[in-house]
Amino acid sequence: MSDTFGLSGDAKAKLLARLSNRAPAPAEVHAPKPPLGRSEVLGDIAMVKRAGEALAIRNPYFRPHEGIAGATTLIGGKSYDNFVSYNYLGLNGDPRVTEAAKQAIDRYGTSVSASRIVSGERPIHRDFETEPGIA
């Protein structure tokens, strides 16, 4: 039986055991690691790739999600817990928010332009700032 991210309990335990065999981090503080894509992090990326191969996960990155993401998501027709949706208020896909976004696109377009000081403001900026209970 699979659970979160398609890993069985046994597979998770094996992965954790394997990863825990890494040497402990030194006590001294090191500079933060550079962002992904830099040569200095290739070893870490390779380790994650090996872990995916050991667990028969074809590619742990760029897995296509189906539909609207929230606390759960669909990948390959299976439901998974989703810890990275940024849907903190649960409003992703809410019909009221979707309709308001469509109306805003029809009225203002899709370009955010530059900052207000450079490109001017839209009426919606002032409306928001003068809304009772805001600011």
TORPA-4810 file (N, C-alpha, C, O; in nm, 3 decimals):
<nodes>
NODE_1_0.086_-0.120_0.000_0.000_0.000_0.000_0.088_0.124_0.000_0.177_0.136_0.084_M
NODE_2_0.065_0.215_-0.093_0.142_0.339_-0.102_0.071_0.449_-0.027_-0.052_0.448_-0.012_S
NODE_3_0.147_0.544_0.020_0.088_0.662_0.082_0.153_0.785_0.023_0.179_0.787_-0.098_D
NODE_4_0.180_0.885_0.100_0.231_1.012_0.051_0.343_0.994_-0.050_0.440_0.923_-0.024_T
NODE_5_0.330_1.059_-0.166_0.428_1.058_-0.274_0.453_0.919_-0.330_0.557_0.897_-0.392_F
NODE_6_0.362_0.825_-0.310_0.373_0.694_-0.368_0.473_0.603_-0.302_0.506_0.498_-0.357_G
NODE_7_0.523_0.639_-0.184_0.622_0.556_-0.115_0.552_0.472_-0.008_0.474_0.523_0.071_L
NODE_8_0.581_0.344_-0.008_0.529_0.260_0.099_0.606_0.289_0.227_0.713_0.350_0.223_S
NODE_9_0.553_0.245_0.339_0.622_0.265_0.465_0.759_0.200_0.464_0.855_0.255_0.517_G
NODE_10_0.769_0.082_0.403_0.895_0.011_0.395_0.996_0.090_0.310_1.113_0.101_0.346_D
NODE_11_0.949_0.143_0.197_1.038_0.221_0.110_1.087_0.346_0.180_1.204_0.383_0.166_A
NODE_12_0.999_0.412_0.256_1.041_0.530_0.331_1.146_0.494_0.434_1.247_0.564_0.449_K
NODE_13_1.124_0.384_0.506_1.219_0.342_0.609_1.355_0.312_0.547_1.458_0.349_0.603_A
NODE_14_1.357_0.245_0.432_1.483_0.214_0.364_1.554_0.341_0.320_1.675_0.354_0.335_K
NODE_15_1.478_0.435_0.266_1.538_0.562_0.222_1.597_0.637_0.341_1.709_0.686_0.333_L
NODE_16_1.522_0.646_0.451_1.572_0.716_0.569_1.697_0.648_0.624_1.791_0.715_0.664_L
NODE_17_1.698_0.515_0.626_1.816_0.442_0.675_1.936_0.470_0.586_2.048_0.490_0.634_A
NODE_18_1.911_0.470_0.455_2.021_0.494_0.361_2.075_0.636_0.375_2.197_0.657_0.377_R
NODE_19_1.986_0.732_0.386_2.029_0.871_0.397_2.095_0.899_0.532_2.181_0.987_0.541_L
NODE_20_2.055_0.827_0.636_2.114_0.851_0.768_2.257_0.799_0.778_2.326_0.829_0.875_S
NODE_21_2.302_0.722_0.680_2.440_0.672_0.679_2.539_0.777_0.632_2.660_0.752_0.632_N
NODE_22_2.489_0.893_0.592_2.580_1.001_0.551_2.657_1.049_0.672_2.609_1.040_0.785_R
NODE_23_2.776_1.100_0.648_2.858_1.151_0.758_2.787_1.269_0.825_2.723_1.349_0.756_A
NODE_24_2.796_1.280_0.958_2.732_1.393_1.026_2.795_1.525_0.984_2.913_1.531_0.951_P
NODE_25_2.715_1.627_0.986_2.763_1.760_0.947_2.864_1.809_1.050_2.848_1.784_1.169_A
NODE_26_2.969_1.877_1.005_3.066_1.932_1.100_3.000_2.035_1.191_2.899_2.096_1.155_P
NODE_27_3.059_2.055_1.308_3.001_2.147_1.406_3.016_2.292_1.362_2.932_2.375_1.397_A
NODE_28_3.120_2.325_1.286_3.139_2.463_1.246_3.035_2.504_1.140_2.982_2.420_1.068_E
NODE_29_3.011_2.631_1.132_2.911_2.684_1.039_2.979_2.711_0.905_3.085_2.773_0.899_V
NODE_30_2.916_2.664_0.799_2.966_2.688_0.664_2.878_2.790_0.594_2.766_2.816_0.636_H
NODE_31_2.931_2.847_0.489_2.852_2.940_0.407_2.734_2.864_0.347_2.745_2.744_0.322_A
NODE_32_2.622_2.932_0.325_2.507_2.864_0.266_2.541_2.806_0.130_2.628_2.857_0.058_P
NODE_33_2.472_2.697_0.095_2.496_2.634_-0.034_2.441_2.723_-0.144_2.342_2.793_-0.124_K
NODE_34_2.505_2.721_-0.261_2.458_2.803_-0.372_2.326_2.747_-0.427_2.289_2.634_-0.396_P
NODE_35_2.257_2.826_-0.507_2.131_2.778_-0.563_2.151_2.660_-0.657_2.261_2.637_-0.706_P
NODE_36_2.042_2.586_-0.682_2.049_2.473_-0.774_2.097_2.518_-0.911_2.074_2.632_-0.953_L
NODE_37_2.165_2.427_-0.978_2.215_2.459_-1.110_2.363_2.495_-1.109_2.426_2.497_-1.214_G
NODE_38_2.418_2.523_-0.992_2.559_2.558_-0.983_2.639_2.430_-0.960_2.588_2.334_-0.902_R
NODE_39_2.762_2.428_-1.004_2.843_2.307_-0.996_2.863_2.260_-0.852_2.883_2.141_-0.829_S
NODE_40_2.859_2.352_-0.757_2.882_2.315_-0.618_2.772_2.226_-0.559_2.794_2.162_-0.457_E
NODE_41_2.655_2.221_-0.621_2.545_2.142_-0.566_2.519_2.014_-0.646_2.424_1.941_-0.617_V
NODE_42_2.602_1.987_-0.744_2.579_1.869_-0.826_2.582_1.740_-0.745_2.509_1.646_-0.776_L
NODE_43_2.665_1.734_-0.642_2.670_1.615_-0.557_2.537_1.591_-0.486_2.491_1.477_-0.476_G
NODE_44_2.476_1.698_-0.436_2.347_1.684_-0.369_2.239_1.640_-0.468_2.155_1.555_-0.436_D
NODE_45_2.241_1.697_-0.587_2.143_1.659_-0.688_2.161_1.512_-0.726_2.063_1.439_-0.742_I
NODE_46_2.285_1.469_-0.738_2.312_1.329_-0.771_2.263_1.236_-0.661_2.212_1.128_-0.689_A
NODE_47_2.278_1.278_-0.534_2.231_1.196_-0.423_2.079_1.179_-0.427_2.027_1.070_-0.403_M
NODE_48_2.008_1.287_-0.457_1.862_1.279_-0.466_1.823_1.188_-0.583_1.730_1.109_-0.573_V
NODE_49_1.894_1.200_-0.693_1.867_1.115_-0.809_1.888_0.968_-0.774_1.807_0.883_-0.811_K
NODE_50_1.997_0.937_-0.703_2.023_0.798_-0.663_1.913_0.747_-0.570_1.872_0.631_-0.580_R
NODE_51_1.865_0.833_-0.479_1.756_0.792_-0.389_1.632_0.760_-0.470_1.563_0.662_-0.441_A
NODE_52_1.602_0.842_-0.571_1.486_0.815_-0.657_1.502_0.684_-0.731_1.406_0.608_-0.744_G
NODE_53_1.621_0.657_-0.780_1.646_0.531_-0.851_1.631_0.412_-0.756_1.575_0.309_-0.794_E
NODE_54_1.681_0.426_-0.633_1.672_0.317_-0.535_1.527_0.284_-0.500_1.494_0.170_-0.468_A
NODE_55_1.442_0.384_-0.507_1.300_0.364_-0.475_1.213_0.347_-0.598_1.090_0.347_-0.589_L
NODE_56_1.276_0.333_-0.713_1.206_0.315_-0.840_1.113_0.431_-0.871_1.004_0.412_-0.926_A
NODE_57_1.156_0.553_-0.836_1.083_0.674_-0.874_1.152_0.726_-0.999_1.268_0.768_-0.994_I
NODE_58_1.083_0.723_-1.110_1.144_0.756_-1.239_1.209_0.894_-1.236_1.326_0.907_-1.273_R
NODE_59_1.138_0.995_-1.196_1.193_1.130_-1.188_1.116_1.204_-1.080_0.998_1.233_-1.098_N
NODE_60_1.180_1.235_-0.968_1.106_1.301_-0.860_1.075_1.448_-0.889_0.999_1.510_-0.815_P
NODE_61_1.133_1.505_-0.995_1.110_1.645_-1.028_1.017_1.658_-1.148_1.006_1.566_-1.229_Y
NODE_62_0.952_1.771_-1.157_0.870_1.805_-1.273_0.760_1.703_-1.299_0.730_1.672_-1.415_F
NODE_63_0.701_1.650_-1.194_0.591_1.556_-1.212_0.465_1.636_-1.240_0.429_1.723_-1.161_R
NODE_64_0.397_1.608_-1.350_0.280_1.688_-1.386_0.163_1.665_-1.292_0.121_1.551_-1.268_P
NODE_65_0.111_1.774_-1.239_-0.006_1.770_-1.153_-0.129_1.794_-1.240_-0.124_1.869_-1.337_H
NODE_66_-0.239_1.728_-1.205_-0.363_1.739_-1.281_-0.463_1.822_-1.203_-0.486_1.796_-1.085_E
NODE_67_-0.523_1.920_-1.266_-0.629_1.997_-1.202_-0.578_2.102_-1.106_-0.463_2.144_-1.112_G
NODE_68_-0.667_2.145_-1.019_-0.639_2.253_-0.925_-0.570_2.195_-0.801_-0.621_2.102_-0.739_I
NODE_69_-0.455_2.251_-0.767_-0.378_2.201_-0.653_-0.427_2.267_-0.524_-0.456_2.387_-0.521_A
NODE_70_-0.433_2.190_-0.420_-0.467_2.238_-0.287_-0.396_2.150_-0.186_-0.279_2.117_-0.206_G
NODE_71_-0.464_2.112_-0.079_-0.404_2.026_0.022_-0.372_1.887_-0.034_-0.285_1.816_0.017_A
NODE_72_-0.442_1.851_-0.141_-0.412_1.728_-0.213_-0.396_1.763_-0.360_-0.441_1.869_-0.405_T
NODE_73_-0.334_1.673_-0.433_-0.315_1.693_-0.576_-0.322_1.559_-0.645_-0.303_1.455_-0.582_T
NODE_74_-0.349_1.560_-0.774_-0.352_1.437_-0.853_-0.227_1.432_-0.941_-0.195_1.528_-1.012_L
NODE_75_-0.159_1.319_-0.936_-0.044_1.294_-1.023_-0.066_1.154_-1.081_-0.072_1.056_-1.007_I
NODE_76_-0.077_1.147_-1.211_-0.099_1.017_-1.275_-0.228_0.951_-1.230_-0.235_0.828_-1.222_G
NODE_77_-0.330_1.032_-1.202_-0.459_0.978_-1.160_-0.467_0.935_-1.014_-0.572_0.889_-0.969_G
NODE_78_-0.357_0.950_-0.939_-0.356_0.914_-0.796_-0.353_1.039_-0.712_-0.289_1.138_-0.748_K
NODE_79_-0.421_1.036_-0.599_-0.424_1.150_-0.508_-0.307_1.141_-0.409_-0.277_1.035_-0.354_S
NODE_80_-0.242_1.256_-0.389_-0.130_1.266_-0.295_-0.150_1.387_-0.205_-0.214_1.484_-0.245_Y
NODE_81_-0.096_1.382_-0.084_-0.090_1.501_0.000_0.004_1.599_-0.069_0.107_1.559_-0.123_D
NODE_82_-0.032_1.727_-0.066_0.046_1.829_-0.136_0.089_1.935_-0.036_0.007_2.010_0.016_N
NODE_83_0.218_1.941_-0.008_0.271_2.035_0.089_0.329_2.161_0.024_0.391_2.242_0.093_F
NODE_84_0.311_2.178_-0.106_0.374_2.289_-0.176_0.277_2.366_-0.267_0.320_2.417_-0.370_V
NODE_85_0.152_2.374_-0.232_0.055_2.438_-0.322_0.045_2.588_-0.302_-0.008_2.657_-0.390_S
NODE_86_0.094_2.642_-0.191_0.077_2.784_-0.158_-0.070_2.823_-0.152_-0.104_2.939_-0.174_Y
NODE_87_-0.155_2.729_-0.124_-0.299_2.754_-0.117_-0.340_2.764_0.029_-0.428_2.690_0.075_N
NODE_88_-0.277_2.855_0.102_-0.294_2.865_0.246_-0.438_2.891_0.289_-0.482_2.840_0.392_Y
NODE_89_-0.510_2.968_0.212_-0.648_3.002_0.249_-0.751_2.911_0.184_-0.871_2.927_0.206_L
NODE_90_-0.706_2.816_0.103_-0.798_2.724_0.039_-0.884_2.790_-0.068_-0.994_2.743_-0.095_G
NODE_91_-0.837_2.899_-0.128_-0.917_2.973_-0.226_-0.880_2.943_-0.370_-0.943_2.995_-0.462_L
NODE_92_-0.778_2.859_-0.392_-0.742_2.822_-0.529_-0.858_2.743_-0.590_-0.894_2.636_-0.540_N
NODE_93_-0.914_2.796_-0.695_-1.027_2.730_-0.759_-1.162_2.773_-0.705_-1.265_2.731_-0.757_G
NODE_94_-1.165_2.857_-0.600_-1.292_2.906_-0.548_-1.361_2.986_-0.658_-1.299_3.074_-0.717_D
NODE_95_-1.488_2.957_-0.688_-1.556_3.025_-0.799_-1.559_3.177_-0.785_-1.554_3.247_-0.885_P
NODE_96_-1.567_3.228_-0.663_-1.569_3.374_-0.645_-1.436_3.435_-0.684_-1.433_3.540_-0.750_R
NODE_97_-1.327_3.373_-0.646_-1.194_3.424_-0.677_-1.168_3.410_-0.827_-1.114_3.501_-0.890_V
NODE_98_-1.206_3.296_-0.884_-1.187_3.274_-1.026_-1.262_3.379_-1.108_-1.207_3.434_-1.203_T
NODE_99_-1.386_3.406_-1.072_-1.465_3.505_-1.146_-1.406_3.645_-1.130_-1.400_3.720_-1.228_E
NODE_100_-1.363_3.681_-1.010_-1.302_3.812_-0.988_-1.174_3.827_-1.070_-1.148_3.933_-1.125_A
NODE_101_-1.095_3.720_-1.078_-0.972_3.725_-1.157_-1.004_3.744_-1.305_-0.935_3.820_-1.373_A
NODE_102_-1.107_3.676_-1.356_-1.146_3.691_-1.496_-1.192_3.833_-1.524_-1.158_3.890_-1.628_K
NODE_103_-1.267_3.891_-1.433_-1.313_4.029_-1.451_-1.194_4.127_-1.449_-1.190_4.221_-1.528_Q
NODE_104_-1.098_4.102_-1.360_-0.980_4.189_-1.353_-0.898_4.179_-1.482_-0.846_4.280_-1.530_A
NODE_105_-0.885_4.060_-1.537_-0.812_4.043_-1.663_-0.884_4.116_-1.776_-0.820_4.184_-1.857_I
NODE_106_-1.017_4.104_-1.780_-1.093_4.174_-1.885_-1.075_4.325_-1.873_-1.069_4.394_-1.975_D
NODE_107_-1.068_4.376_-1.752_-1.059_4.521_-1.732_-0.916_4.574_-1.742_-0.894_4.679_-1.802_R
NODE_108_-0.818_4.502_-1.684_-0.682_4.555_-1.672_-0.579_4.481_-1.756_-0.465_4.526_-1.767_Y
NODE_109_-0.615_4.369_-1.816_-0.519_4.290_-1.893_-0.435_4.202_-1.803_-0.467_4.184_-1.685_G
NODE_110_-0.328_4.147_-1.858_-0.244_4.054_-1.782_-0.107_4.109_-1.747_-0.030_4.042_-1.678_T
NODE_111_-0.074_4.229_-1.793_0.056_4.287_-1.762_0.051_4.360_-1.629_-0.041_4.437_-1.603_S
NODE_112_0.150_4.335_-1.546_0.157_4.408_-1.419_0.227_4.541_-1.437_0.229_4.622_-1.344_V
NODE_113_0.283_4.566_-1.554_0.358_4.689_-1.584_0.472_4.705_-1.484_0.519_4.608_-1.425_S
NODE_114_0.514_4.828_-1.467_0.621_4.858_-1.371_0.556_4.903_-1.240_0.434_4.894_-1.224_A
NODE_115_0.637_4.952_-1.149_0.583_4.999_-1.021_0.493_5.120_-1.044_0.500_5.184_-1.149_S
NODE_116_0.410_5.151_-0.947_0.317_5.262_-0.960_0.389_5.395_-0.980_0.341_5.481_-1.053_R
NODE_117_0.502_5.411_-0.917_0.575_5.538_-0.929_0.628_5.560_-1.071_0.644_5.673_-1.115_I
NODE_118_0.654_5.450_-1.143_0.706_5.459_-1.279_0.593_5.459_-1.381_0.591_5.542_-1.472_V
NODE_119_0.498_5.367_-1.367_0.398_5.348_-1.473_0.261_5.403_-1.437_0.166_5.387_-1.515_S
NODE_120_0.248_5.465_-1.323_0.117_5.514_-1.282_0.038_5.407_-1.210_0.081_5.292_-1.200_G
NODE_121_-0.077_5.447_-1.160_-0.157_5.349_-1.085_-0.286_5.320_-1.157_-0.326_5.392_-1.248_E
NODE_122_-0.349_5.217_-1.115_-0.480_5.179_-1.166_-0.582_5.214_-1.057_-0.546_5.220_-0.940_R
NODE_123_-0.706_5.235_-1.094_-0.808_5.267_-0.993_-0.818_5.161_-0.884_-0.852_5.193_-0.769_P
NODE_124_-0.788_5.038_-0.918_-0.799_4.930_-0.819_-0.701_4.951_-0.703_-0.731_4.911_-0.590_I
NODE_125_-0.585_5.012_-0.729_-0.490_5.039_-0.620_-0.554_5.130_-0.516_-0.552_5.100_-0.397_H
NODE_126_-0.610_5.241_-0.562_-0.671_5.338_-0.470_-0.794_5.278_-0.401_-0.815_5.300_-0.281_R
NODE_127_-0.875_5.201_-0.477_-0.992_5.137_-0.417_-0.952_5.046_-0.302_-1.015_5.045_-0.197_D
NODE_128_-0.846_4.970_-0.323_-0.800_4.878_-0.219_-0.751_4.955_-0.097_-0.783_4.919_0.016_F
NODE_129_-0.675_5.060_-0.120_-0.618_5.137_-0.008_-0.723_5.214_0.072_-0.703_5.241_0.190_E
NODE_130_-0.835_5.248_0.008_-0.938_5.324_0.079_-1.050_5.234_0.132_-1.144_5.283_0.194_T
NODE_131_-1.039_5.104_0.108_-1.139_5.009_0.159_-1.138_5.011_0.311_-1.031_5.000_0.371_E
NODE_132_-1.254_5.025_0.375_-1.256_5.024_0.522_-1.197_4.893_0.577_-1.225_4.784_0.527_P
NODE_133_-1.118_4.908_0.678_-1.057_4.791_0.742_-0.925_4.750_0.680_-0.859_4.658_0.731_G
NODE_134_-0.884_4.814_0.571_-0.757_4.784_0.506_-0.657_4.894_0.544_-0.692_5.012_0.545_I
NODE_135_-0.538_4.855_0.575_-0.427_4.946_0.609_-0.448_5.028_0.732_-0.362_5.107_0.769_A
</nodes>
